[in-house]
């Protein structure tokens, strides 16, 4: 998965650790990175969740580590697919995404049948994360 960089080269997607305030490590954050000019940017699909997590930490956070894939479905799909240390092709990512959406819809129906409002909200949030602009570039 790639996208053009401002320098003219291609940026590739990688899973990286983001350090906030020198104290908080946020692992498994998907970013685009350019080998030519060293520019990096968080992928748009996860940016709002990452900034939300950082805002919850406040300006003086305690030393801690987070696994970003535990709070973001895009990151979780990429971690799942990254078992070989190679991020998947666009086609493979599309198949993973379809499978995850189907699993989440099944969970939604189950949570609905159990009238579990907290679970419903969690599944709804996860589906909303996947409904953002697709990762395909």
Secondary structure, 3 states (H helix, E strand, C coil): CEEECCCCCEEEEEEEEEEECCCEEEEEEEEEEECCCCCEEECHHHHHHHHHHHHHHCCCCCCEEEEHHHCCHHHHHHHHHHHHCCCCCHHHHHHHHHHHHHHHHHHHHHHHHCCCHHHHHHHHHHHHHHCCCCCCC
